């Protein structure tokens, strides 16, 4: 008989007998589904974080921080230095002729979460008068803008979903004083939507500061960045770093993304080892119940290759089923949702979970590898078992 026909016949027979071994088969499917579900859900955080951070920045916006500051919270720029920055070339100007730039102060405050009631870090960003003109994606959807020299804030919609007492008109205690929530804004679910905004001078007064953490500018065009950066970094009196906003936020996400990826593969790898042993046990069990059947096929002229391929095919089928199940469960439970976690800048991040078909496909590929490894030794054992012993079922 043709080798391909032998393989097809034995494989089909194996697959048809799977329902008779439902318990052992379920071990493989459930084990692999768990591995893939966990792996996909953590990698969904990595994808969501990257998507959020890259969506925050624009190519025609630049951010200026003090030299060597990895985060805005570690940056300090004097008032005199910010004026020099505002006079830099390439900055777009408004209809009033003033530069579209925002000198910004940033403070980390603690607020109670809705779930659990524990306090978590929140960014309170103080912006200049042109702060919202620099970021036109920020749209006020409720209430009004904060007033000048009064302790009022507007809160991002994402932040409002996570923390208590951020509804319109509520008062929150910050730095020993009450601040009033006067507005709610949306910003395309980027990082700023998880912040509170107020006036920069108000924040500096409340927190006894006289320096700014950053300056964000809207450029005349994307090509203006090189001229703007050269003018600022070439000025020894400034001692600042200049980055495109998109590059800055991408840099912020990289360290956290790497950590999440390591965690995903570490946990997924440990669980995968367990799933491999589960597959080994299940396939050995399946073969032991069919020892006489396999030996009979070999006596009838079926080659060892047909037996090996049939075992691999069965394990692969169950692995694909488990991988697809785990991926779909992760999609149903997590896609479109958000998870709250502390980010690298010490602020609370609301990371959207993005489970797409490419991620599910990767999970299925991971499942196939587990299934193939788990089937290797049982397949070889089945093909090499002595016929005389196998025919006796021992």
N, C-alpha and C positions, 0 to 999 in steps of 0.2 A: 504494500500500500504506500502511496506517496506520503512523504514526511509531512507536508503541509496538511494533507487530509487527516493524518494521524493526530497531529496537534489540534486541529479544529474539532475532531471527534471527541478526544479526551477532555479538551477544555470545555466543550459544550456539556459534556456529561458531569464534569465537576461543578459547573455553574448551576445546572439543574438540581444538583443535590444540596445546594446551599441552604434552602429552607429546612431540610432535614437536620441541619446542624446550626439552627438559629441561635442557640446560646453561645457557641464558640464564635460564630460570625459576628454576633452583636458586640462581643468583647473588642474586636478589632475596630468596628465602626464607631462605637462610643468613645473608645480610647483616643482614636485619631481625631474625632470630632472635637474632643476637649482640647487637644494640642493645638489644632488649627484655630479654634475659637479664641483661645488666649493669645496666640501669636498675632492673629489678624486684629484683634481689639487693641493691642498695644501699638502695633505698627500704624493703626488708624490714627492714634494720637500723634505719631511722628508726622504723618501726612497732613493732618489737620493743623498742627503747629506751623509747619512750613508754609502751608497755604495761607494761614492767618498772618504770619509775619511778612511774607512777600506781598500780601494784599494791603499791608499797612503803608508801605512806602510808594513814592512816585519818583520817576526818573528826573523830573524837573524840580524836585525839592531837595535841599541839602540840609544837613544837620551839623552843627559845630559844637564840639565838646572840648574840654581842656585836654592837653596832650597826655596820652597814656591812660585816659579814663575808659575802662571797658564798658561802663554803664553810665547813664545820665546821673544816677544817684551818687556816683563817685567823682563827678565833674564839678568844678567851680570856676566861673568866669566873672571877672570883676565888671562893675557897671561901666567903667571907662573902656574896657576891652570890647564890651558888647556894642558900644557906639562906633568903635572902629570897624567892627564886623558889619554893622548896618550900612557903613559907607563903602563897602566892598563892591567891586564891579560885577555886573551880570545879574544883579538882583532886580526882579520885576517890580514895577511901581504901580500903585493904584491911581485912580482918577484924581486923587488929591495930591499926587506927586510924591507921596511918602512911600518908602520901601515896604514891600509886602514881606515882612519879617516879624517873628515873634520871639522876644526874649522870655525864656521860660524858667520858672523855678519849680522844683519837684520835691515833694515830701512824701514819706511813707507813713501812713496812719493805720490804726487798727480798728476794724469794725466787726460786728457779730454776723456770722453766716446764718442764712435761713435754716440750713440743715445742721442740727447739732448744737447750734448756739455758740460755738467756739469763735474766738476772734481770729481774723486773718488780715494779712497786709493788703492795703489798697493804695494806689497811686493818686495823690492829690496834685494835679498839675496846674500851676499858675501860668496863664498866658497873657500876652500883651494885647493891646487893642485890636491889632490886626491878626490875632491868633486864629480866628475862625475863617478869615479871608484867605489865610495861608493854607487852611485845610477845608476846602469847599465841600468835601464829602461828609463833613459833620453837619447833620441836619437836626434842628430843634423840632421835636415832635410833640412835646407837651410843655406847657408853662412858658416862661420867658428866660432871657439871658440874665446872668448874674449882674448885679449892679457894681458900680465903681466904689471902692473903699468901704464896702460892707461885706460881712461874712455870709456870703451866699455861694452856693455851688449848683452846677448842673451835672447830672449823673448819666453815664452811659446805660443804654438799655440792658446790655449783658450784665453789667455790674448790679443793676437793680434786681435782676432775676436771682442773683446769688446771695445778696446781703439784705439784712433786715433794715426797716425804718428808712428806706430811701425813696419812699413814695413822695409825690408832689406835696409840698407844704410841711413835710416832716422836719424835725430838727434833730441834728446829730451832734454829739459832743466830740470836739476835736481840740486838742491842746488846751483843755480846761475851759473852753468857750463853746457856745452853741452856734452852729452854722445851719442855715435854712436851705432846704432843697427847693429851688425855684424853677427847675426845668429838667427835662429828660431829652437826651439826644441819641440818635443812631448814626453809625459810621461804617456801614457795610460790614459789620461783624469783625472789624479789625481790632488791633490791640487797644486803641484809644477808647473803644466802646466799653472797655473794662476799667475806665478811669473816671475820676471826678475832676471837673474843670472849675477854676475860679480865676480872679484877676491875679497877675503876678505880684503886683505891689501889695495886694491884700494878703497873699500867702507870706510874703517876706516880712510884713509887719507882724502877722500872727505868730510866726515861727522865729522871730528875732534874727532875720538873715539880711545880708546886704549883697549877696552874690547870686548869680544865676547858674543854673545847671547846664543849660544849652541855649542855642539860638537856632531856630528853624527858619529857613528862607525859601521863598518861591522864586525860581530863576526865570529869566527871560525866555530861555529855551534849554533843552537838554545839553546843547553844545556849550552853554555858558558855564557849565560846572568847572571845566579845566581852568578857565580864566579866574573864576571866583576862588577856587582852591589855591591856585598858585599865588594869588595876591595875599591870602591870609597866612598860608604856611610859610611864605617867604618873608613875613614880617616877624622878626625875632622878638618884638615886644609882646606879641599875642600868645605864642606858645600853645597853639590849638591844633586839633585834628579836624579835618573836614571830610565828610563822606556823603555820598548820595544816600538819601533817606532809605531807599530800598536795600542798599548794601548794609547799612547800619542795622536794620532790623533782621536781615538775614543772618548777620554775624551774631546777633543776640540769640537766635534760635538754634544755631549750629551745635553749641555745647550741650544744650538740653536735648536736642534731637539725637545726638550721639549717645547720650546716656540712656534715653528711652530705647534706642535700637539695641544697645548692649543688653539691657534688661529683657527685651523681647526675645532675643536669640538665646540668652542664658536660660530663661524660664522655658522657652519653647524647646531648647535642646534637652534640658533635664526631663521635661515631660515626654519628649520624643523617645528618649532612651526607655522610659517606662512603657510607651506604646509599642516599641520594637519588641520588648520582652513579651508584651501581651499578644502581639501578632505571632511571635515565635511559638508561644504556648498554644495558641488557638490553631495554628497551622499544623503543629506536631500532633495535636489532638485529632484534627480532621484527617490527617494522613494515617494515624494509627487505627482509626475506625474503618479505613478503606485499604488496609494492607493487602488483604487477599485479592481484592478487586484490582489493585494496581499490579500485583504479581501476575494475575491471570492475563491482564492486557499485555504484559511483557512476554508471557509465554506464547500468546497469539501473534506475536511479531511486532508489537508496538515498541518503538525505540525509547531509550532513556530521555532523549530530547523532548519527546511528546509529553512525558510525565513531568519533566522540569518546567516546561513552558506552561503547562496546565496549572501547576501550583502557583507559578508567578502570576498568571492571568487572574486566578481566583483572588489572590491577595491584593492585586492591583485594583480589581473591581471593588472590593470592600474598602480599600484605602480611598479611592475616588469618591465613593459614597460617603465615607466618613468626613473627608476633606470638604466636600460640597456642603454637607450638613453643618459642619462647624462654621464654614464661611457664611452660609445663609443665616445661621443663628446670630452671628456677630453683626451681620447687616441689619437684621430685624431689631436687635436690641440696642445697637450703638449708633448706626449711621444717622447723621443729622442731629445727634445729641452733643452735649458738651460736658467736659469734665473739668473740675476746678483743681488747680494745683499751684504750688509756689514756683515761680519762674526763676531764671538765673539772676534777674535784677532785684530779687527780694520782694517782688510784687506778686499779687495773686493773678494768675492767668486762667482764663476760661478757654480751654482748648477745644475746638470743635472736632468731633470724631468723623473721619471721612473713610467709609468702607466702600470702595468702588470695585468694579469687576476685575481690574488688574490685581488688586490686593487679594481678592477671593481666589483668582487663578494662581497666585503665588502660594496661597495656603494649600490649594489642591496639589500643586507640584511638591510642596513639603510633605504632604500626606503620601504621595506616590513613592517618594524616597523611603519613607518609613515602611511602607508596605513591601517594597522590593527588598530592603534589608531584612525585614522580618520573615520573608519567604525563602531567602537564599539557602539557609541550612536545612530546613525541612524538605525543600525541593531536591537538594543533593542527596539527602538521606533516603528519600523515596526512590530515587533512581538507582542507588547503589545497594539497596537492601538485597541480601542473598535470596534467590528465588525459592529455594527449598524451605527456608525459614519463613519467608513471607507467605507462601501457600498454606502453611500450617497455622497462619495467623498469630505467630509468636514473634 
